Amino acid sequence: MDTTTNIVIGLIVLAWLLSRQVQKRLVREDRKPIVLLILLVLGLVQLGVFLKVGAAPSTGVVLLLVVSFLFAAAFGVIRAYTVRLWRSEGQLWRQGTWLTVVLWLAAIGVHIGLDFVIDGAATAKGLGSATLLLYVAMSLSAQRLVVQSRANRLVRS
């Protein structure tokens, strides 16, 4: 897949995720992480295609990518605390706020910024866009874990 395709796929996924973030939704402990697994698989496929077609990235580029994923997780944790949780009629609900959306956009902005730095390395051109879905999966996973932890504490109280 080329860089443009990776970016378009990433933007479609981001728009879908943002719309779901601000919807009122039930919090269910038994919910399987299907979306996360799909994002992870697609992200790994994109990365695999990149690595198969391009040259191996340098150690510095790999370290930048790791830093990017750490930022993704950190944004996910922070975003999780902007999600409203409440009980209604015996059920636990959640809904992201405008700050949740702003933090998603900031997180993607950080990844894009690091993508420009990574693209500066001749052997890594396109690696940032090839890892966008992995970045989103990492960030969403961290957010999900913290929201679920917060929800569990509410259920017990």
Sequence and secondary structure as in RCSB ss.txt:
>XXXX:A:sequence
MDTTTNIVIGLIVLAWLLSRQVQKRLVREDRKPIVLLILLVLGLVQLGVFLKVGAAPSTGVVLLLVVSFLFAAAF
GVIRAYTVRLWRSEGQLWRQGTWLTVVLWLAAIGVHIGLDFVIDGAATAKGLGSATLLLYVAMSLSAQRLVVQSR
ANRLVRS
>XXXX:A:secstr
  HHHHHHHHHHHHHHHHHHHTS EE  TT   HHHHHHHHHHHHHHHHHHHHS    HHHHHHHHHHHHHHHHH
HHHHHTTSEEEEETTEEEEE  HHHHHHHHHHHHHHHHHHHHHHTSGGGTTHHHHTHHHHHHHHHHHHHHHHHHH
HHHHHH 
